[in-house]
Amino acid sequence: MTENSGGFHTIVCMKVVPRPEEVVVDPQTKTLDRAKARSLVNPPDLNALEMALELKEICGGSVSILSMGPPFFEPYLRLAMSLGADRAYLLSDRTFGGADTLATTYTLARGIQKIGKWDLALCGEESSDGATAQVPPGLAEWLDAAQVTYAFQMTPADQGRMRVRREVKGGWEELLVSLPAVVSVKGNVNEPRFIDFDRRRWALNDSPVTVWSAADIGARSDLIGFPGSPTTVAGVRQVGGHERRKQFLEGTPEEIARELARLLKTQAKP
Ligand SMILES: Cc1cc2nc3c(=O)[nH]c(=O)nc-3n(C[C@H](O)[C@H](O)[C@H](O)COP(=O)(O)OP(=O)(O)OC[C@H]3O[C@@H](n4cnc5c(N)ncnc54)[C@H](O)[C@@H]3O)c2cc1C
């Protein structure tokens, strides 16, 4: 269950995100201050993992998790292994900090090239914090691989190809995709499986989480982190939700109905 034993190999890109309701913006650095928010695995990434595990049940082979982030991401990757992944890779280095999507995709691509043979790289459709949805197509670009976004169904087709159904405006389309390919998976398209408690002990204690630095993946310093990010977050401000005006009507049902009709009439445009 450790080294990539050959066979069909799916890599699932997994991001750990702050709980949206607990996100705090650091007024100085204008970046998200994660320390103040509890974290969770980006929900669509669990749908991507579930899709990878279902494909493994059909095609055999193995599933790896790949993440770029600070050391505290590790326990979340172990969670993914207790769900069924075979191994995990964490790209962690202070020099990765402040990365925009160009630098993030370059770093993840270097990680995949270091891992070696791969057939499918699955991502969630978007993260719940940056929510740019730019990483999957950007990753495919660096890897010079085919790509499909917003997939909700994937089945093996003939040799070296996948039949993928993806959501498009007003419907869906079916594509035959040559592997290797990068595919982003729609959120909520499947039910992520429960933790396998037999695996859990292995996942928490013995499962292999390989941690690589910028040097380990041979990353160019001008293409990672702040130096590698043409996009800078110029300003972040908390926008309060606007409170909808509400009025509680009291009285008998007839009185309420009359008052409602009167109010609607006053609101109705002449
Ligand atoms: C509020 C905010 C706004 C931002 N705006 C921009 C912007 O406009 N332009 C820009 O370039 N950057 C922006 N960023 C930075 C951007 O969030 C990071 O570059 C981030 O690492 C990747 O972008 P994303 O979160 O939008 O990913 P998305 O493209 O939305 O993520 C899609 C999928 O890619 C995979 N993925 C994403 N990040 C990782 C990771 N670190 N490790 C493993 N898999 C991953 C996951 O499977 C995820 O589901 C912003 C960040 C924040 C917090």
The ligand as an SDF file (V2000), in Angstrom:
LIG
                    3D

 53 58  0  0  0  0  0  0  0  0999 V2000
  -10.0210   35.8000   -0.8970 C   0  0  0  0  0  0  0  0  0  0  0  0
   -8.9430   35.3190   -1.8450 C   0  0  0  0  0  0  0  0  0  0  0  0
   -8.9330   35.7800   -3.1610 C   0  0  0  0  0  0  0  0  0  0  0  0
   -7.9420   35.3250   -4.0350 C   0  0  0  0  0  0  0  0  0  0  0  0
   -7.9620   35.7900   -5.3090 N   0  0  0  0  0  0  0  0  0  0  0  0
   -7.0190   35.3440   -6.1720 C   0  0  0  0  0  0  0  0  0  0  0  0
   -7.0270   35.7800   -7.5340 C   0  0  0  0  0  0  0  0  0  0  0  0
   -7.8860   36.5470   -7.9520 O   0  0  0  0  0  0  0  0  0  0  0  0
   -6.0490   35.3140   -8.3710 N   0  0  0  0  0  0  0  0  0  0  0  0
   -5.0920   34.4560   -7.9380 C   0  0  0  0  0  0  0  0  0  0  0  0
   -4.2460   34.0660   -8.7230 O   0  0  0  0  0  0  0  0  0  0  0  0
   -5.0540   34.0200   -6.6560 N   0  0  0  0  0  0  0  0  0  0  0  0
   -6.0000   34.4370   -5.7800 C   0  0  0  0  0  0  0  0  0  0  0  0
   -5.9810   33.9980   -4.4980 N   0  0  0  0  0  0  0  0  0  0  0  0
   -4.9250   33.0610   -4.0850 C   0  0  0  0  0  0  0  0  0  0  0  0
   -5.3990   31.6400   -4.3770 C   0  0  0  0  0  0  0  0  0  0  0  0
   -6.4250   31.3330   -3.5230 O   0  0  0  0  0  0  0  0  0  0  0  0
   -4.2680   30.6720   -4.1310 C   0  0  0  0  0  0  0  0  0  0  0  0
   -3.3840   30.7830   -5.1580 O   0  0  0  0  0  0  0  0  0  0  0  0
   -4.7150   29.2220   -4.0010 C   0  0  0  0  0  0  0  0  0  0  0  0
   -3.6540   28.4270   -3.6000 O   0  0  0  0  0  0  0  0  0  0  0  0
   -5.2490   28.5970   -5.2580 C   0  0  0  0  0  0  0  0  0  0  0  0
   -6.3630   29.2130   -5.7240 O   0  0  0  0  0  0  0  0  0  0  0  0
   -7.8650   28.8640   -5.3130 P   0  0  0  0  0  0  0  0  0  0  0  0
   -7.9860   28.7140   -3.8550 O   0  0  0  0  0  0  0  0  0  0  0  0
   -8.7100   29.8710   -5.9470 O   0  0  0  0  0  0  0  0  0  0  0  0
   -8.0930   27.4390   -5.9720 O   0  0  0  0  0  0  0  0  0  0  0  0
   -9.2290   26.9110   -6.9640 P   0  0  0  0  0  0  0  0  0  0  0  0
   -8.7580   26.9770   -8.3730 O   0  0  0  0  0  0  0  0  0  0  0  0
  -10.5490   27.5170   -6.6670 O   0  0  0  0  0  0  0  0  0  0  0  0
   -9.2280   25.3740   -6.4570 O   0  0  0  0  0  0  0  0  0  0  0  0
   -9.7010   24.3540   -7.2850 C   0  0  0  0  0  0  0  0  0  0  0  0
   -9.0900   23.0530   -6.8360 C   0  0  0  0  0  0  0  0  0  0  0  0
   -7.6650   23.0830   -7.0010 O   0  0  0  0  0  0  0  0  0  0  0  0
   -7.0360   22.3010   -5.9860 C   0  0  0  0  0  0  0  0  0  0  0  0
   -6.1740   23.1760   -5.1650 N   0  0  0  0  0  0  0  0  0  0  0  0
   -6.2280   24.5190   -4.9850 C   0  0  0  0  0  0  0  0  0  0  0  0
   -5.2680   24.9470   -4.1210 N   0  0  0  0  0  0  0  0  0  0  0  0
   -4.5840   23.8120   -3.7540 C   0  0  0  0  0  0  0  0  0  0  0  0
   -3.4950   23.5550   -2.8620 C   0  0  0  0  0  0  0  0  0  0  0  0
   -2.9020   24.5490   -2.1860 N   0  0  0  0  0  0  0  0  0  0  0  0
   -3.0800   22.2680   -2.7010 N   0  0  0  0  0  0  0  0  0  0  0  0
   -3.6760   21.2330   -3.3890 C   0  0  0  0  0  0  0  0  0  0  0  0
   -4.7350   21.4110   -4.2390 N   0  0  0  0  0  0  0  0  0  0  0  0
   -5.1670   22.6770   -4.4150 C   0  0  0  0  0  0  0  0  0  0  0  0
   -8.1740   21.7070   -5.1270 C   0  0  0  0  0  0  0  0  0  0  0  0
   -8.5460   20.4420   -5.6480 O   0  0  0  0  0  0  0  0  0  0  0  0
   -9.2940   22.7170   -5.3550 C   0  0  0  0  0  0  0  0  0  0  0  0
  -10.5790   22.1800   -5.1680 O   0  0  0  0  0  0  0  0  0  0  0  0
   -6.9590   34.4210   -3.5920 C   0  0  0  0  0  0  0  0  0  0  0  0
   -6.9850   33.9500   -2.2790 C   0  0  0  0  0  0  0  0  0  0  0  0
   -7.9690   34.3840   -1.4280 C   0  0  0  0  0  0  0  0  0  0  0  0
   -8.0070   33.8280   -0.0520 C   0  0  0  0  0  0  0  0  0  0  0  0
  1  2  1  0
  2  3  1  0
  2 52  2  0
  3  4  2  0
  4  5  1  0
  4 50  1  0
  5  6  2  0
  6  7  1  0
  6 13  1  0
  7  8  2  0
  7  9  1  0
  9 10  1  0
 10 11  2  0
 10 12  1  0
 12 13  2  0
 13 14  1  0
 14 15  1  0
 14 50  1  0
 15 16  1  0
 16 17  1  0
 16 18  1  0
 18 19  1  0
 18 20  1  0
 20 21  1  0
 20 22  1  0
 22 23  1  0
 23 24  1  0
 24 25  2  0
 24 26  1  0
 24 27  1  0
 27 28  1  0
 28 29  2  0
 28 30  1  0
 28 31  1  0
 31 32  1  0
 32 33  1  0
 33 34  1  0
 33 48  1  0
 34 35  1  0
 35 36  1  0
 35 46  1  0
 36 37  1  0
 36 45  1  0
 37 38  2  0
 38 39  1  0
 39 40  1  0
 39 45  2  0
 40 41  1  0
 40 42  2  0
 42 43  1  0
 43 44  2  0
 44 45  1  0
 46 47  1  0
 46 48  1  0
 48 49  1  0
 50 51  2  0
 51 52  1  0
 52 53  1  0
M  END
$$$$
